[in-house]
Every structure is written in C-alpha cells, then in structure tokens.
Amino acid sequence: MNSKRHPVEKIYMAIIFLFMYAPIVTLIVLSFNGSKSRAKWGGFTMEWYANLIHDSEVLNAMANTLIIALIATIVSTLIGTAASVALTGMKRRTRSLVIGVTNIPMINADIVTGISLMLLFKVLHFETGFLTVLIAHITFDIPYVMLSVLPRMKTISPSVYEAALDLGAEPFFAFRKTILPDLTPAIISGALMAFTMSIDDFIITYFTKGSGFDTLSTKIYSEVKRGIRPEIYALSAIIFIVVLILLLTSDRIKAKAGKSVRRERSVQREKIRRIGVIALASGASIAIILMALAFGGVFSKNSTQVFVYNAGEYIDPEVIEMFTEETGIEVVYDEFESNEIMYAKVAADGSAYDVLCPSDYMIAKLIDNDMLMKLDPAKIPNALQYIGKQYYESATSFDPGNEYAVPYCWGTVGILYNKTMVDGPVDSWDILWDPKYQGEILMQDSIRDAFMVALARRGYSINSVDPEEIRQATDDLIAQAPLVQAYVVDQVRDKMIGDEAALGVIYSGEAIYTRRENENLEYVIPKEGSNVWIDGWVISRDARNVDNALAWIDFLCRPDIALMNFEYITYSTPNVAAQEMIEDEDIRNSNVAFPDEETLSRCDTYVSLGEDGDRLYNEAWKKVKSAD
Amino acid sequence: MSKELITLTHISKSFDGQLILDDLNLVIHENEFVTLLGPSGCGKTTTLRIIGGFETPDQGQVIFDGKDITALAPNKRQLNTVFQKYALFTHMDIADNIAFGLRIKNKSDQYIRDKIAYALKLVNLEGYEHRMPDSLSGGQQQRIAIARAIVNEPKVLLLDEPLGALDLKLRQDMQYELIRLKKELGITFIYVTHDQEEALTMSDHIVVMNQGYIQQEGTPEDIYNEPENAFVADFIGDSNIITATMVRDELVRILGVEFPCVDKGFGEEKPVDVVIRPEDVELVPRGEGCIPGEVTHIIFKGVHYEMEVQAGGFEWLVHSTKESPVGSQIDIRVDPFNIQVMNKPASEDEQAIGVEE
C-alpha cells in the first residue's frame, strides 16, 4: 500500500467506509444501549446479550441455523468437490453444459429458487421443516463449493495423478495423495463460503421451512412487526462478527493458496491445514452443544400438538411453556409479519396452522372467504366468562354473532404529545393542523391511519368511501404536509422518547411504553373519535387439532395468563378479570390502556373498504405522498 | 536381435471423432533405446500413453512380455513413466517422492533408504533428500522424476519428451546422462520426442511417425541416410528434395539432366522424388559438373558454410567447408551413391502412410 495518498483520496475512502459501515456500527452500538429506545442512550449494558442466553426460541433458531449450515456445508462440500473433479475429466462441451446447469441456483433469484423448491416439496408431499430446509441449503451451497474448487482443479495437471498411478497407487489413494492436498485450500474456502451462505440465507429458507421451524434469519424477520427487540441487535452483532471472521479466514486461505512462495509452501500448507481444522472443530463443537438444546424442538413430533400462528412478539414466551406443562400439548409456534402474509400462508395451506391471531378487518376477510371454523362455546368457558361484553360488542363489526373470534388484544389510535413542548391540554385532531407546531408533527405512514385522522377531524366516518369526503380529507392532508416532520411507522415511539417531536399519531400500546421512558409524554384520544382495533383468536377451517386449539384459546383467557400477556406486550387486554388484577394502580386506571366507555363509544373499528374503496384511498394517498 | 518385449498390434485410437492412431503395429525389443519421433499431433505421445496404460486403444492389443495387458490398469503394469512436466508431488520432499512407489509396495525402511541413496547417486543429486521439489531447477526436477521411476526397477522406462522444458545446454547434458543411465540400468527405454537431433543422438532404434502412421523405422543411420519418403527426409536433417523422373534402373533425370545413381526397381520414365543431403552437393568450377548455377547466399555456421545455389531452376541447399562467395558461377555435382530415390506419393494419404508396401 502506498502510504503517501492524496488527502482527497483519503477523504473519499473515508466516506465510502462510512457509508458501508455506519449502519453496522450503529447496530453494534445499539446492542449495548441500556434504553430500549433507539433515540435515547440509556447507558452501557450487556443485558441484551445476557437475555439472549435465556431466550430459548432464539437459541433454538440459532441451533437450527448452525445444524443446517454444518450439515449442508459437509454434504455440499463432498458433492461439490466430487462434481468438480468429475467435471474436469469431461469433454469440454459436456462440461460447460453441466457447469451452466449447476450454476443456475446461484444465478437464479433466491425467490424463484425458494418458491420452486417449496412447490416441489408440496408436490412430493414432503412435510416442510428441518429436512426440506436442509435439502434446499445443500442445493444452493453446491455451486458455491464448485465455484471455489473448480478453478483450482483446472490448474492441477493430471500428470501428477497419473504419476502416482504409474508408481503403483490405486486410483483413490493416488487422488488422496496428489490432487487432494493441492485442492484442500480451495475445498476449505468453498466450505466456508457455503457455511456463510447457509447462515446468511433468508428467502429460500423462508419458503421451504413450513410451520414450527425457524432459523435465525426467519426468526428475526418474524419479529419485525412490533419493532425489533434490542436482543436482536445483540444477536445481529454476533452474527456479523462470526460471518466477518469466517470471510476473513476464507480470504486468508485463498490468498495463501494463491501465493507460491517456494520453500515456505509446505509450512504454509501446514498452517492452512491447521486453520481449517480449528475452524471446523470450533464450528462442530458449537453445533454439538446447541444440538443438544435443540434436539427436542427440531425432531420430535407427537400427536398432542397445536400449531399456533401469531403476530411477532405477541405473547409472553413463558405462557407457551406453561400451556404445555399444564395440558401436555406441545405448541408449534410461528410468527407472522403482517396480516397479509398470514392470509397468504393460510390461503395456500389451511391445515398448516390450527389457531391464528389476525386483526379485525382480516378476520372479516377470513370469514368472508369461509376459511374459519365456528368456535364451540362449551369448550371455551374462560372466554365467555372473562372477556368483557363491550369487546364482544365491538367485535360484532367484523364477526357478527361472535361465532368465530375471541378478542385477544385491543387498542386505540390517538395523539401522543410532549407536555413541555405543547401548550395546554390536547383534545382535538385540529392541533395537527396548527402552524405553531410546524416540523414538530409525526404522522403514521399508513393509508388507513392517515385518512382516519383527516376524516375523523371533519366528523366523517373513518370507513367513509364517499368520494367528496375523501377529496376533502385529501386536501386537508396535503395542506398539513408542510407542518409534518415525517410520515413514519415505529419511529414515532423513538422520536417522541428522544424529544425530537412535539406531537405524533400513535397506537395506545406503544403510548403506554413511551410513558415509561419519558414522563413528559401524554396520550389522548381526540374528542372527534378515532379507531379502535381488536385482534382475536380464530381457528382455521382446516385445522387438524381443533380441541387443542380451543384449549389454547381458553387458556389465554384465564385471568392470570391474560395478565402475564398484558404485562409482556403492553397492549390492552379485553379480559376484565385480568384488568382488575393489574397491580400498578396508574396503569389499572389508565385511560390510555383502558379508556372509559364514553371515549370508546366514539371509536370505530376499521371495516373492509371494498375494491372500489381501496382504489379511491390508494389514489388519494398517492396525491398526499407526492405533495409531501 | 534380442527378444520382443512389447508388441502393439492393430492399434487404433481416436479422440472426439478425430483419428489419432490408425492400425499401428510396432515391436519393441528388450534393452533397446527406442525413440518415437514426429511432429506434434503425430500420435507418438498417444502411443506411449497406451503402453503406459493411461489410454485404452479403441482397437488392437498391447502385448507385454507375452501377456495381453491392453485392459490392465496403469498401477498394475511393470513399467514406469517420466512425464514431460516432471509431475513431482510438490507437497512431499525429494525422499518421499522417490519412496512413493516403494512404500506402496511395502518395502522395508532400510531398503527404501538404500534405494533413495542409490537413485540420487545415479542422477548426481546426492544430499537432496530433504529439499522440496519447488526449490530445484528444471533439470534437477527432471532427474528426480527419473530417480522416482527407476527405483521401482521397471522393465521399461517410458519418457514423454522429458527434456522438452529444458534449455539447450542442459538438454545436451541430459542426453548424455540418459544414455549413461540406460547403459547402467540395462532396461528398455521408450522415448518420445519431436527433436530429431535428440533422437539421432540417443536412440538404438527410431520410429518416425506422422498423422498416426509409422513412416519409417530403423537405426539412426538408416533413417538419416536412406529416408524412405519425402516426409522422413524433410523431418530428419536438412535436405534437397527434388521432383525427378526415373529414366531406367540406375539413371535418374533431375531438373532435365540425367544423373547416374544406385537405385533400381522403380520402373522406366516414372516420376519420383530424390533426396540429396546438403553436405553431399559438391560445388565445382564451371564445366566440371552437371548443372551450372550461381551462389546467391552464404552464411558461416562454424563447422561449415551454408550456401544457397540457384541451378536448373531449383534453389539448392549446400553445406561445404569451402567458401564460394555470392555471385560465383559454379557447377553442381552429385556422387551417384549420394542420390536417394523415393517413390512419389500419389495422394496426401499415401504420403502419410509412406511407401512401406
């Protein structure tokens, strides 16, 4: 390297590195942040790393990831190496054809590979899970091994192998003594590449994993819905470091193999061999330790199971364990990222999950499409006894007759404001149009929520599909745009905690949480009314374990369990008995968590807008966003 | 003549539809230094690889010491090969390289140690046991390759252009080295080269090949002095190859002038090729020879002068120790004994096959 670089060059390099690594550095820094908020530094902590060790789901996913990666690496390295050796002996035309074909999984878009593998497994009636993910990983790892081994193989003169034969060696012995030693660095490098790719993969794994099985990447992704837990920062930081080490090792091996420093060669080879052995041994021992942890979760399947499909971060993990302990029913638990993704999966395979937890409008859609099963009231006594009548009443807007759903969580949309930055009590959506707070206002980046604010402010229905009303709402939102700091999703929470904005539209569950971090924040449901949402448990029409699913729903309705969940997820519980058991008086009487009957009566649930309504909203939203 | 060791009968081999060897028949005798000589692509290396067992012929048989070994794997054959690019095991030291074959045969450590010492002495590389192949020069590596082969006491040593990668001086040294080795070991050498000088220097028996056919076999003297066709004549040394007409036995018309010669049996007024080696062309004062000519070019080559002479419409190549300056008006004379008459091939194919029939 030339040490006398021009300063401009240095600055340029610095900028490039900044762009590349600033996000990762941020992530690593946040993984040590004592506050759960991204906007506030709560002091240095190892808490998230410590939590990881006790998080059985994450550990399970990690074990899956490593076991899959290890087995896939070993198998694909064997196949890839054998293929490379065989290819070298082929006629040129056949060879380029075969190489072309084997490279397809690498060049092909992951999503296509993933979907086609999923379809194949479906057609062959493979039960998706550990085995299918493993097969998929082996499939896409092989080309990476070949990519590393084949060029090396081409440089090896066959006469060395022939010389060994000539001296009396059996073919395999000759291969092992002559070609294999020359090939070893490339094989190790290929294996490391395959290992990294396997750990790294999300898309193909996602499509081939089926229900109840997660690797780290799919596990992390499923948690995105409710904002990412700081534990995940810690985990991501660890993954980054591990992958970095693997890549550096692989590069070193390649670089060393490439150099042909004469006498030192054998010494280097010895070193390379040692590095390889250490890498493999450490990988293997980690995998073995974790295998023991994961074995039960991965391989055992018994008849007393229930397949649960819930939103990410939407239950206290301890509740799942308690359920299994008390009922003996094993829970195969999966998380979805959005109602739409859940719908797609259930529509594709209705028997994949027994019990689901969608939102109000999605429950309506599932009922409309005849995808749900009516609940047997005799088997859910807790639900009937402890869930408040008013919540059943609200639920009739999407589940007339309360035949399909048991309310699980609910909440409202309102304004979160900072008492020190806003004059007087806030009671109307109008304040979001007050020029005084220019640049201090945060809006939700979601069609329904944005239009809900504008429609409610004018006293219209939040489910309006009247073109004139929508036009007015659109004009209002466009007029408001200059005042808005940003349209965001879960940054409302962080920015408000960090005093970065004065007013924000937010969900009540998040509001409770923000007030723990910043006591100047106040939540209000404006007098014009707002949205109330309800998520409820439903059973898939094609469920295989109906009784277990009913037991699951009823278990969650037990007051002590509902209380545990409320404390964990902080969204309001419709369980009246649980509400009364909340110890913290402030929260028990909080009008954020449990607004009074009068306030609630002003709020509506969203209902499906219909196709024309959707189009109307989408076009209006486009106008608002382009004015923004 | 000593006994037949290797017999190739009716060997044919093609790669990717291209015929490399066509109905090749060859006999190799014990204790001979046999050289397969020819331009690249003539099939000489393929022939060697068939003997070594690295290729299987499409047709024909390989008989070794009375046994058919056509389908025998290379590791089961009693012969060893020295490869063109040495093919040493780069991750083993010299001693391990040499011991490779012996260890496979489960020889005792003492035996192996003795053999290594003996082989290194034989190739003049004593004390190199613990060097790595990469630290040796090309010539040294090639000698190790030979040592590695001969410690196995093969009946036949196959050498595939072993000196091809060496520079001229080293190549000449190694030629003498190989002749010495051959004498000391008393085994059969089958040597492949495209270098006619190498072939002439070392061989007891030369097999000239072209386009998959044997063109001529014989001692180096036979091949040089009595080439049977224009290809051999052209390939071995410099020569003047001239289209001529056989007038009758012992009389040939070259460039319109009748020359007495010693060849018979070509018929009367038959088109033939004649070969006259440059050192056999005499330049004599005008009026004393057969064809008048003029010297157009002269180069001093050390041992002799190399001249080009325009005579009778043909450009003659002449080697002589006597200098004739450019522009000299001279006559050309050729001794009848030095005119080699050959059949003229009627087609390309016939040219390749030669005139054996």
Interface residues (C-beta under 8 A of the other chain):
Chain A: K91 S157 S159 V160 E162 A163 A164 L165 D166 L167 G168 A169 E170 P171 F173 A174 K177 T178 P181 D182 S260 R262 R263 R265 S266 R269
Chain B: D16 G52 G53 F54 A73 P74 N75 K76 N80 T81 F83 Q84 K85 A87 L88 F89 T90 H91 D93 F100 G101 I104 K105 M132 D134 S135 A145 R148 A149 N152
